[in-house]
Amino acid sequence: MEDIIKIEHLYKSYGAVKAVQDLSFRVKKGELFAFLGLNGAGKSTTISIMCGQLKKDGGRVEINGKNLDEYPTEIKRELGVVFQNSVLDKPISVYENLKTRAALYGIYGQAFENRMQELTDTFELSDILNRPIGKLSGGQKRRVDVARALLHKPSILILDEPTTGLDPQTRKTVWGIIEHLRKTENMTVFLTTHYMEEAVDADYVVILDAGKIAAEGTPLELKNQFTGDYLYLYTEEEKVKKLGKPYEKMGEGFRINLKDTAEATDLVVKYPDVFVDYEIIKGKMDDVFLNATGKNLGGDNA
C-alpha cells in the first residue's frame, strides 16, 4: 500500500518546552493508524501542524503526495477532523450545522442535498436533523461530529479522542460507522485514543512519549516485543507445581507468566496431563504502553 501521510524530522517547541522532537512516521492509505500518548506527549501538536493550524519549527509534512509548505489549502481538503471537544453550534439544528459547514467547502444546492442524504443514511440522522445540537445526547452529537468531518469527502479522517466520555454502547456504534467507511470507501483513519481496546484493532501503532516515538509497530509486534503471554490453568494446584514455574492463584485457576507462546507450547507438549482445561492469553496493550514508556496510559484494558 502507498503512503498517504509522511512525517519526516518534525520539530515544534513552545519556548523551552520541546513538544515534538525529530518525529518521523508514515501512514498507509486505507490504514487505521493509532497515535498513542499521555496528554502533553505531542499528539495534538502533531495533528494541529498536519491541519495547518500550527506552524512547525522544522521537518517535512506530506499528505497524499502534497507538501504542506507548498499546498496548505489543498491539504485541508484532504482532511476531515473530529476533535475531542465538539465544535458544533449548539443553538442551531443538525441540518443547519451541516449546511453551514458544507458552504465553507463550496458545497451548495443540490450537491449539498445529495451529500446530506448520503450522510443521513449512513449516520441515521433523519430523526434528529431538525433538533438543536444542544438538545442531543453525547452519542448523537458524536455522530453529527463525524458526519460534519466527512461532508467534503476527505481521504483522511482524523479522530482526536473520538469516544471520550461516551458510554460503551455509543462507542461501539461510532466505531461501527467508522469501520463501514473504511471498508466501503477505503478511508484512512488517523486515531488518537487512550482506550486501549480501540488501539488493539489498529493496523499500525505509534506510541509517543515526550514528543518522541517510544515504540511503533503492529499491535501483535508490540505485544511480542513489550509483553509476554499469560497461561491460565484450571486444575489442581499439585499439577500446576509439576511445571516448575512460578504461579499465582487467580479466581478459580492459576496464572503463570511466560516469555512467549512458544514457551507455552513446549509446556503443553511436555506435560499433556496438566493441560486439560487452560487458556493462553497474550499481553495487553496497556502493558505495552507501560513497558515502552514506564507510564500508565489508563483507559480500558484490551
C-alpha positions as CSV (number, residue, x, y, z in Angstrom):
1,M,0.0,0.0,0.0
2,E,1.2,3.5,-0.7
3,D,1.9,6.1,2.0
4,I,-0.8,8.7,2.3
5,I,0.9,10.6,5.2
6,K,4.7,11.1,5.5
7,I,6.1,13.0,8.5
8,E,9.8,13.5,8.5
9,H,12.0,15.0,11.2
10,L,9.2,17.2,12.6
11,Y,10.1,19.7,15.3
12,K,7.9,22.1,17.4
13,S,8.8,23.9,20.6
14,Y,6.9,26.3,22.9
15,G,9.8,28.2,24.4
16,A,11.8,25.7,26.5
17,V,9.2,23.0,26.0
18,K,10.0,20.6,23.2
19,A,6.6,19.4,22.2
20,V,7.7,17.4,19.1
21,Q,11.3,16.3,18.7
22,D,12.6,14.8,15.4
23,L,9.3,12.9,14.8
24,S,9.1,10.7,11.7
25,F,6.4,8.2,10.8
26,R,4.3,7.1,7.8
27,V,0.6,6.2,7.4
28,K,-0.5,3.9,4.6
29,K,-3.7,4.5,2.5
30,G,-6.7,2.8,4.0
31,E,-5.0,2.1,7.3
32,L,-6.3,2.5,10.8
33,F,-3.3,4.3,12.4
34,A,-3.3,4.7,16.2
35,F,-1.3,7.6,17.7
36,L,-0.9,7.0,21.5
37,G,0.4,9.0,24.3
38,L,-0.4,10.8,27.5
39,N,-1.6,14.4,27.5
40,G,1.4,16.5,26.6
41,A,3.1,13.8,24.6
42,G,2.8,15.7,21.3
43,K,-0.2,14.2,19.7
44,S,-2.4,17.3,19.4
45,T,0.6,19.4,18.4
46,T,1.3,17.0,15.5
47,I,-2.4,17.0,14.4
48,S,-2.5,20.8,14.6
49,I,0.6,21.0,12.3
50,M,-0.9,18.5,9.9
51,C,-4.2,20.5,9.7
52,G,-2.3,23.8,9.1
53,Q,-3.4,25.3,12.4
54,L,0.1,25.4,13.8
55,K,3.4,26.3,12.2
56,K,6.1,23.8,12.6
57,D,9.7,24.7,13.5
58,G,11.3,22.2,11.2
59,G,10.7,19.0,9.2
60,R,8.5,17.9,6.3
61,V,4.8,17.0,6.2
62,E,3.5,15.4,3.1
63,I,-0.2,14.4,2.7
64,N,-1.5,12.5,-0.3
65,G,1.6,13.4,-2.3
66,K,1.4,17.1,-1.4
67,N,4.0,19.1,0.6
68,L,2.3,21.1,3.4
69,D,4.6,24.0,2.8
70,E,3.5,24.3,-0.8
71,Y,-0.1,23.2,-0.8
72,P,-1.7,24.1,2.6
73,T,-5.2,24.8,1.2
74,E,-5.3,21.6,-0.9
75,I,-4.2,19.5,2.1
76,K,-7.0,20.9,4.3
77,R,-9.4,19.4,1.7
78,E,-7.8,16.0,2.2
79,L,-8.6,16.0,5.9
80,G,-11.7,15.6,7.9
81,V,-11.2,16.2,11.6
82,V,-13.2,15.2,14.7
83,F,-11.9,17.0,17.7
84,Q,-12.1,15.7,21.3
85,N,-14.4,18.6,22.1
86,S,-17.3,19.1,19.8
87,V,-17.2,22.2,17.5
88,L,-20.9,22.1,16.6
89,D,-23.0,25.2,17.1
90,K,-25.4,24.2,19.9
91,P,-28.3,26.7,19.3
92,I,-29.0,25.7,15.7
93,S,-30.2,22.4,14.2
94,V,-28.2,19.5,12.9
95,Y,-29.2,20.3,9.4
96,E,-28.2,24.0,9.7
97,N,-24.8,23.0,11.3
98,L,-24.0,20.7,8.3
99,K,-25.3,23.2,5.7
100,T,-23.1,26.0,7.1
101,R,-20.1,23.7,7.2
102,A,-20.7,22.5,3.7
103,A,-20.8,26.0,2.4
104,L,-17.2,26.5,3.5
105,Y,-16.2,23.8,1.0
106,G,-18.3,25.3,-1.8
107,I,-21.0,22.6,-1.4
108,Y,-24.4,24.2,-2.1
109,G,-27.8,23.5,-3.5
110,Q,-28.5,20.0,-4.9
111,A,-24.9,18.9,-4.4
112,F,-25.4,19.6,-0.6
113,E,-28.8,17.9,-0.5
114,N,-27.4,14.8,-2.2
115,R,-24.4,14.6,0.2
116,M,-26.7,15.3,3.1
117,Q,-28.9,12.4,2.2
118,E,-25.9,10.1,2.0
119,L,-24.7,11.1,5.4
120,T,-28.2,11.0,6.9
121,D,-28.5,7.4,5.7
122,T,-25.0,6.4,7.0
123,F,-25.3,8.0,10.4
124,E,-29.0,7.5,10.9
125,L,-29.7,11.3,11.4
126,S,-33.2,11.5,10.0
127,D,-34.9,11.7,13.4
128,I,-32.6,14.5,14.7
129,L,-32.0,16.6,11.6
130,N,-34.2,19.5,12.8
131,R,-33.2,19.3,16.5
132,P,-30.8,21.8,18.0
133,I,-27.4,20.4,18.8
134,G,-27.8,21.4,22.4
135,K,-30.7,19.0,22.8
136,L,-28.8,15.9,21.6
137,S,-27.2,13.1,23.6
138,G,-23.5,12.7,23.7
139,G,-23.7,9.8,21.2
140,Q,-25.9,11.7,18.8
141,K,-23.6,14.7,18.8
142,R,-20.7,12.4,18.1
143,R,-22.4,11.0,15.0
144,V,-23.0,14.5,13.8
145,D,-19.4,15.5,14.5
146,V,-18.2,12.6,12.3
147,A,-20.7,13.4,9.6
148,R,-19.6,17.0,9.6
149,A,-15.9,15.9,9.1
150,L,-16.9,13.9,6.1
151,L,-19.1,16.4,4.2
152,H,-16.4,17.2,1.7
153,K,-15.4,13.5,1.2
154,P,-11.8,13.8,2.6
155,S,-9.3,11.0,2.0
156,I,-8.2,11.0,5.6
157,L,-10.4,11.1,8.8
158,I,-8.5,12.3,11.9
159,L,-10.2,11.3,15.1
160,D,-8.8,13.0,18.2
161,E,-10.0,11.0,21.2
162,P,-13.3,10.5,19.4
163,T,-15.1,8.4,22.1
164,T,-14.0,10.1,25.3
165,G,-17.0,10.4,27.6
166,L,-19.3,8.2,25.6
167,D,-21.0,5.1,27.1
168,P,-19.8,1.7,25.8
169,Q,-22.8,1.1,23.5
170,T,-22.4,4.5,21.8
171,R,-18.6,3.9,21.4
172,K,-19.5,0.7,19.7
173,T,-22.0,2.4,17.4
174,V,-19.4,5.1,16.4
175,W,-16.8,2.5,15.7
176,G,-19.2,0.5,13.6
177,I,-19.7,3.6,11.4
178,I,-16.0,4.2,11.1
179,E,-15.3,0.6,10.1
180,H,-18.1,0.8,7.5
181,L,-16.4,3.8,6.0
182,R,-13.0,2.1,5.9
183,K,-14.4,-0.9,4.1
184,T,-16.7,0.9,1.6
185,E,-14.5,4.0,0.9
186,N,-11.0,2.8,1.7
187,M,-10.8,5.7,4.1
188,T,-7.6,6.3,6.1
189,V,-8.3,6.8,9.8
190,F,-5.7,8.6,12.0
191,L,-6.7,7.9,15.6
192,T,-5.6,9.3,19.0
193,T,-7.1,7.5,21.9
194,H,-6.5,6.3,25.5
195,Y,-9.0,3.4,25.2
196,M,-6.7,0.5,24.5
197,E,-9.3,-1.7,23.0
198,E,-9.6,0.8,20.2
199,A,-5.8,0.7,19.6
200,V,-5.7,-3.1,19.5
201,D,-7.7,-3.1,16.3
202,A,-5.3,-0.7,14.5
203,D,-3.2,-1.7,11.5
204,Y,-0.2,0.2,12.9
205,V,0.5,1.9,16.3
206,V,2.9,4.7,17.2
207,I,3.5,5.3,20.9
208,L,4.6,8.9,21.7
209,D,6.3,9.9,24.8
210,A,7.6,13.5,25.5
211,G,7.5,14.3,21.8
212,K,9.5,11.3,20.7
213,I,8.5,7.8,19.4
214,A,8.9,5.3,22.3
215,A,7.7,2.3,20.2
216,E,5.9,1.5,16.9
217,G,4.6,-1.5,15.1
218,T,1.5,-3.6,14.6
219,P,-0.3,-4.4,17.8
220,L,0.9,-8.0,17.6
221,E,4.6,-6.9,17.1
222,L,4.3,-4.6,20.0
223,K,2.8,-7.2,22.3
224,N,5.5,-9.7,21.3
225,Q,8.2,-7.1,21.9
226,F,7.0,-5.5,25.2
227,T,4.8,-8.1,26.9
228,G,4.8,-11.9,27.5
229,D,1.9,-14.4,27.4
230,Y,-0.2,-15.5,30.4
231,L,-1.1,-19.1,30.9
232,Y,-4.2,-19.8,32.9
233,L,-4.6,-23.4,34.2
234,Y,-7.9,-24.6,35.7
235,T,-6.8,-27.7,37.6
236,E,-5.4,-28.9,41.0
237,E,-2.5,-27.0,42.4
238,E,-0.4,-30.1,42.7
239,K,-0.5,-30.4,38.9
240,V,0.5,-26.8,38.4
241,K,3.5,-27.4,40.6
242,K,4.7,-30.1,38.2
243,L,5.5,-27.3,35.6
244,G,8.2,-25.9,37.9
245,K,7.2,-22.3,37.1
246,P,6.3,-19.5,39.5
247,Y,2.5,-19.1,39.6
248,E,-0.3,-17.2,41.4
249,K,-3.8,-18.1,42.3
250,M,-6.3,-16.2,40.2
251,G,-10.0,-16.8,40.9
252,E,-10.8,-20.4,40.0
253,G,-7.4,-21.1,38.5
254,F,-3.7,-20.3,38.4
255,R,-1.8,-17.9,36.3
256,I,1.8,-18.4,35.0
257,N,3.7,-15.6,33.3
258,L,5.5,-16.8,30.2
259,K,8.0,-15.3,27.8
260,D,6.1,-16.1,24.7
261,T,3.6,-18.6,23.0
262,A,6.5,-20.9,22.1
263,E,7.2,-21.5,25.8
264,A,3.6,-22.3,26.4
265,T,3.6,-24.8,23.5
266,D,6.7,-26.5,25.0
267,L,4.9,-27.0,28.3
268,V,1.8,-28.4,26.7
269,V,3.9,-31.0,24.8
270,K,5.9,-31.9,27.9
271,Y,3.1,-32.1,30.4
272,P,-0.1,-33.0,28.5
273,D,-1.8,-34.4,31.6
274,V,-1.7,-30.9,33.2
275,F,-3.3,-29.2,30.2
276,V,-6.9,-30.4,30.3
277,D,-8.5,-27.0,31.0
278,Y,-6.4,-24.0,30.1
279,E,-6.1,-20.8,28.1
280,I,-3.2,-18.8,26.8
281,I,-3.7,-15.0,26.6
282,K,-1.3,-12.5,25.1
283,G,-0.3,-9.4,27.0
284,K,-2.5,-6.4,26.8
285,M,-1.8,-3.0,25.0
286,D,-1.9,-1.4,28.4
287,D,1.2,-3.5,29.3
288,V,2.8,-2.5,26.0
289,F,2.4,1.2,26.8
290,L,3.6,0.8,30.4
291,N,6.7,-1.2,29.4
292,A,7.5,1.1,26.4
293,T,7.2,4.4,28.3
294,G,7.3,3.5,32.0
295,K,4.0,5.3,32.3
296,N,0.4,4.1,32.7
297,L,-1.8,5.3,29.9
298,G,-5.1,4.4,31.6
299,G,-8.4,3.8,29.9
300,D,-9.8,0.3,29.4
301,N,-7.8,-2.9,29.0
302,A,-7.5,-4.7,25.8
